[in-house]
Amino acid sequence: MTALVYCPFPDAETAQRIGGQLIDEGLIACINIGSSITSLFAWDGERGSAEETPALLKTDAALLEQAIARLEALHPYESPAILGWPCQAGAATRSWLGGLATGGRNAGK
């Protein structure tokens, strides 16, 4: 089964650096990095806002917990918002992402 992880980053460069490291470590196969978004949030009893860069990371469900833990360790925020979930995928995507859990390094998007 496949899995997705959503995470906002402070900027695209940070998302690229961390996403590249997770790819190199075999924990994800792809990171889609979006355009800047405005985030409104409550933190430490205060209301805040920030420009952030959203990213969607693709992995195999067998690696989901490990990918989330590593992302949390690498992320520059004190308490990054990281959300992951198993999901259904088409046959080609299942095959591609499933190769991660077996040590495969399939290329694709």
MARKOLKE-623698 format. One line per 8 residues: number of its first residue (from 1); their letters; for each residue x, z, y of N, C-alpha, C, CB. Coordinates in nm, 2 decimals. Glycine has a CB too. Layout:
<atoms>
NUM = a = X Z Y X Z Y X Z Y X Z Y  ...
</atoms>
This chain:
<atoms>
1 = mtalvycp = 0.08 0.00 -0.12 0.00 0.00 0.00 0.09 0.00 0.12 -0.10 0.12 0.00  0.04 -0.06 0.23 0.12 -0.07 0.35 0.08 0.05 0.45 0.09 -0.20 0.42  0.15 0.06 0.55 0.13 0.17 0.65 0.17 0.12 0.79 0.20 0.30 0.61  0.11 0.18 0.89 0.14 0.15 1.03 0.17 0.28 1.10 0.02 0.08 1.10  0.26 0.27 1.20 0.29 0.39 1.28 0.28 0.34 1.42 0.44 0.45 1.25  0.20 0.42 1.50 0.19 0.39 1.65 0.27 0.50 1.72 0.04 0.39 1.70  0.35 0.45 1.82 0.43 0.55 1.90 0.46 0.49 2.04 0.56 0.58 1.83  0.43 0.56 2.15 0.48 0.52 2.28 0.62 0.56 2.30 0.38 0.57 2.39
9 = fpdaetaq = 0.69 0.48 2.38 0.83 0.51 2.41 0.84 0.51 2.56 0.93 0.40 2.35  0.95 0.57 2.62 0.97 0.57 2.76 0.99 0.43 2.82 1.08 0.66 2.80  1.05 0.34 2.74 1.08 0.20 2.79 1.10 0.11 2.67 1.20 0.20 2.89  1.10 -0.02 2.69 1.12 -0.12 2.59 1.26 -0.11 2.52 1.10 -0.26 2.64  1.36 -0.08 2.60 1.50 -0.07 2.55 1.51 0.05 2.45 1.60 -0.04 2.66  1.45 0.16 2.47 1.45 0.27 2.38 1.37 0.23 2.25 1.38 0.40 2.44  1.26 0.16 2.27 1.18 0.12 2.15 1.27 0.02 2.07 1.05 0.05 2.19  1.34 -0.07 2.13 1.42 -0.17 2.06 1.53 -0.10 1.99 1.47 -0.27 2.16
17 = riggqlid = 1.60 0.00 2.05 1.71 0.07 1.99 1.67 0.15 1.87 1.78 0.16 2.09  1.56 0.23 1.89 1.52 0.31 1.78 1.45 0.23 1.67 1.41 0.42 1.82  1.37 0.13 1.70 1.32 0.04 1.60 1.42 -0.03 1.52 1.23 -0.07 1.67  1.53 -0.08 1.59 1.64 -0.15 1.52 1.71 -0.05 1.42 1.74 -0.20 1.62  1.72 0.07 1.46 1.79 0.17 1.37 1.70 0.19 1.25 1.81 0.30 1.45  1.57 0.21 1.27 1.48 0.23 1.16 1.48 0.11 1.06 1.34 0.26 1.21  1.49 -0.01 1.12 1.50 -0.13 1.03 1.63 -0.13 0.95 1.49 -0.26 1.12  1.74 -0.10 1.02 1.87 -0.09 0.96 1.87 0.01 0.85 1.98 -0.06 1.06
25 = egliacin = 1.80 0.12 0.87 1.79 0.23 0.77 1.69 0.20 0.65 1.76 0.36 0.83  1.62 0.09 0.66 1.53 0.05 0.56 1.40 0.13 0.56 1.59 0.07 0.43  1.36 0.19 0.67 1.24 0.27 0.68 1.12 0.20 0.73 1.26 0.40 0.76  1.15 0.09 0.81 1.04 0.00 0.85 1.09 -0.14 0.84 1.00 0.03 1.00  1.00 -0.24 0.84 1.03 -0.38 0.83 1.02 -0.45 0.96 0.95 -0.45 0.72  0.94 -0.39 1.05 0.91 -0.46 1.18 0.86 -0.36 1.28 0.81 -0.57 1.16  0.89 -0.38 1.41 0.84 -0.31 1.52 0.79 -0.41 1.62 0.94 -0.21 1.58  0.66 -0.40 1.65 0.60 -0.48 1.76 0.60 -0.39 1.89 0.45 -0.53 1.72
33 = igssitsl = 0.67 -0.44 1.99 0.69 -0.37 2.11 0.60 -0.43 2.22 0.83 -0.36 2.16  0.51 -0.36 2.28 0.41 -0.41 2.38 0.47 -0.40 2.52 0.29 -0.34 2.37  0.38 -0.45 2.61 0.41 -0.44 2.75 0.38 -0.30 2.80 0.33 -0.54 2.83  0.43 -0.26 2.91 0.41 -0.13 2.97 0.26 -0.10 2.99 0.48 -0.13 3.11  0.23 0.03 2.96 0.10 0.09 2.97 0.11 0.21 3.06 0.04 0.12 2.83  0.00 0.25 3.12 -0.01 0.37 3.19 -0.08 0.48 3.10 -0.09 0.36 3.32  -0.01 0.59 3.08 -0.06 0.70 3.00 -0.11 0.81 3.09 0.04 0.74 2.89  -0.23 0.86 3.07 -0.27 0.98 3.13 -0.28 1.09 3.02 -0.42 0.96 3.20
41 = fawdgerg = -0.23 1.21 3.05 -0.23 1.31 2.95 -0.23 1.45 3.00 -0.10 1.29 2.86  -0.26 1.55 2.92 -0.25 1.69 2.95 -0.13 1.74 2.87 -0.38 1.77 2.91  -0.04 1.81 2.95 0.08 1.87 2.89 0.11 2.00 2.95 0.20 1.77 2.90  0.13 2.10 2.88 0.16 2.24 2.93 0.06 2.28 3.03 0.30 2.24 2.99  -0.06 2.25 3.01 -0.17 2.30 3.10 -0.18 2.21 3.22 -0.15 2.44 3.13  -0.11 2.11 3.24 -0.11 2.02 3.36 -0.15 1.88 3.32 0.03 2.02 3.43  -0.21 1.82 3.41 -0.25 1.67 3.39 -0.13 1.59 3.44 -0.38 1.64 3.46  -0.09 1.49 3.37 0.02 1.40 3.41 -0.01 1.26 3.38 0.15 1.45 3.34
49 = saeetpal = 0.08 1.17 3.42 0.07 1.03 3.39 0.21 0.98 3.39 -0.01 0.96 3.50  0.23 0.87 3.31 0.36 0.80 3.30 0.34 0.66 3.26 0.45 0.88 3.20  0.44 0.58 3.29 0.44 0.44 3.23 0.52 0.45 3.10 0.52 0.34 3.33  0.46 0.39 3.00 0.52 0.40 2.87 0.52 0.26 2.80 0.45 0.50 2.78  0.59 0.24 2.69 0.59 0.12 2.62 0.54 0.15 2.48 0.74 0.06 2.61  0.42 0.09 2.44 0.37 0.12 2.31 0.44 0.03 2.20 0.22 0.09 2.31  0.44 0.09 2.08 0.50 0.01 1.97 0.42 0.04 1.84 0.65 0.05 1.95  0.41 -0.06 1.76 0.35 -0.05 1.63 0.45 -0.08 1.53 0.22 -0.15 1.62
57 = lktdaall = 0.48 0.01 1.44 0.58 -0.01 1.34 0.52 -0.03 1.20 0.67 0.11 1.33  0.57 -0.13 1.12 0.51 -0.16 0.99 0.61 -0.12 0.88 0.49 -0.32 0.99  0.55 -0.05 0.78 0.63 0.00 0.67 0.54 0.00 0.54 0.68 0.14 0.70  0.60 0.05 0.44 0.53 0.07 0.31 0.48 0.22 0.31 0.62 0.05 0.19  0.36 0.24 0.26 0.30 0.37 0.26 0.39 0.48 0.19 0.16 0.37 0.19  0.47 0.43 0.09 0.56 0.53 0.02 0.67 0.58 0.11 0.62 0.46 -0.10  0.69 0.51 0.22 0.80 0.55 0.32 0.74 0.61 0.45 0.88 0.44 0.35  0.61 0.62 0.45 0.54 0.67 0.58 0.59 0.80 0.63 0.39 0.67 0.56
65 = eqaiarle = 0.59 0.90 0.55 0.63 1.04 0.59 0.78 1.04 0.64 0.61 1.14 0.48  0.86 0.97 0.56 1.00 0.96 0.59 1.03 0.89 0.72 1.08 0.90 0.48  0.95 0.78 0.74 0.97 0.70 0.87 0.92 0.78 0.99 0.88 0.57 0.86  0.81 0.85 0.97 0.76 0.94 1.08 0.86 1.05 1.12 0.63 1.00 1.05  0.92 1.11 1.02 1.01 1.22 1.04 1.14 1.17 1.11 1.05 1.29 0.91  1.19 1.05 1.07 1.31 1.00 1.13 1.28 0.95 1.27 1.36 0.88 1.04  1.16 0.89 1.29 1.13 0.85 1.43 1.12 0.97 1.52 0.99 0.78 1.42  1.06 1.08 1.47 1.05 1.20 1.55 1.19 1.26 1.58 0.97 1.31 1.48
73 = alhpyesp = 1.28 1.25 1.49 1.42 1.30 1.51 1.49 1.21 1.62 1.50 1.30 1.38  1.47 1.08 1.62 1.54 0.99 1.71 1.48 0.98 1.84 1.54 0.85 1.64  1.35 1.01 1.85 1.27 0.99 1.98 1.32 1.08 2.09 1.12 1.01 1.96  1.33 1.03 2.21 1.39 1.11 2.32 1.29 1.21 2.38 1.43 1.02 2.43  1.16 1.20 2.35 1.06 1.30 2.40 1.07 1.43 2.32 0.92 1.24 2.39  1.04 1.54 2.39 1.04 1.67 2.33 0.93 1.67 2.22 1.01 1.78 2.43  0.82 1.62 2.24 0.71 1.62 2.15 0.64 1.48 2.15 0.60 1.73 2.18  0.71 1.38 2.08 0.65 1.24 2.09 0.52 1.23 2.01 0.75 1.15 2.03
81 = ailgwpcq = 0.43 1.15 2.07 0.31 1.12 2.00 0.33 1.01 1.89 0.20 1.07 2.10  0.33 1.05 1.77 0.36 0.96 1.66 0.24 0.97 1.56 0.49 0.99 1.58  0.17 0.86 1.54 0.05 0.86 1.45 0.08 0.75 1.34 -0.07 0.82 1.53  0.06 0.79 1.22 0.08 0.70 1.11 -0.03 0.71 1.01 0.22 0.73 1.04  -0.06 0.60 0.94 -0.17 0.59 0.85 -0.15 0.48 0.75 -0.30 0.58 0.92  -0.19 0.50 0.62 -0.19 0.39 0.52 -0.30 0.29 0.56 -0.21 0.45 0.38  -0.28 0.17 0.53 -0.38 0.07 0.56 -0.37 -0.05 0.46 -0.36 0.01 0.70  -0.48 -0.12 0.46 -0.49 -0.24 0.37 -0.42 -0.36 0.44 -0.64 -0.28 0.34
89 = agaatrsw = -0.37 -0.45 0.37 -0.30 -0.57 0.42 -0.32 -0.69 0.33 -0.15 -0.54 0.44  -0.29 -0.80 0.39 -0.30 -0.92 0.31 -0.19 -0.92 0.20 -0.29 -1.05 0.40  -0.20 -1.01 0.10 -0.11 -1.02 -0.01 0.04 -1.04 0.04 -0.15 -1.13 -0.11  0.06 -1.13 0.13 0.20 -1.16 0.18 0.26 -1.04 0.25 0.20 -1.28 0.27  0.18 -0.97 0.33 0.22 -0.86 0.40 0.25 -0.74 0.30 0.12 -0.81 0.51  0.17 -0.72 0.21 0.19 -0.62 0.10 0.32 -0.64 0.03 0.07 -0.61 0.00  0.34 -0.77 -0.01 0.47 -0.80 -0.08 0.59 -0.78 0.01 0.46 -0.95 -0.12  0.58 -0.82 0.14 0.69 -0.80 0.23 0.73 -0.65 0.25 0.66 -0.87 0.36
97 = lgglatgg = 0.62 -0.57 0.29 0.65 -0.43 0.32 0.67 -0.35 0.19 0.53 -0.37 0.39  0.61 -0.39 0.08 0.64 -0.33 -0.05 0.78 -0.33 -0.09 0.55 -0.39 -0.15  0.85 -0.44 -0.04 1.00 -0.45 -0.07 1.08 -0.34 -0.02 1.05 -0.58 -0.02  1.03 -0.27 0.09 1.11 -0.16 0.15 1.12 -0.05 0.05 1.03 -0.11 0.28  1.01 -0.01 -0.02 1.01 0.10 -0.11 1.10 0.08 -0.23 0.87 0.14 -0.15  1.12 -0.05 -0.26 1.21 -0.08 -0.38 1.35 -0.12 -0.34 1.14 -0.20 -0.46  1.38 -0.11 -0.21 1.51 -0.14 -0.16 1.53 -0.28 -0.12 1.61 -0.10 -0.26  1.43 -0.36 -0.12 1.44 -0.50 -0.09 1.45 -0.52 0.06 1.31 -0.58 -0.14
105 = rnagk = 1.51 -0.63 0.11 1.53 -0.66 0.25 1.47 -0.79 0.28 1.68 -0.65 0.29  1.34 -0.81 0.25 1.27 -0.93 0.28 1.26 -0.96 0.43 1.13 -0.93 0.22  1.29 -1.08 0.47 1.27 -1.12 0.61 1.13 -1.17 0.63 1.38 -1.22 0.65  1.08 -1.16 0.75 0.95 -1.21 0.78 0.89 -1.13 0.90 0.85 -1.19 0.67  0.78 -1.18 0.95 0.71 -1.12 1.06 0.57 -1.09 1.03 0.73 -1.20 1.19
</atoms>
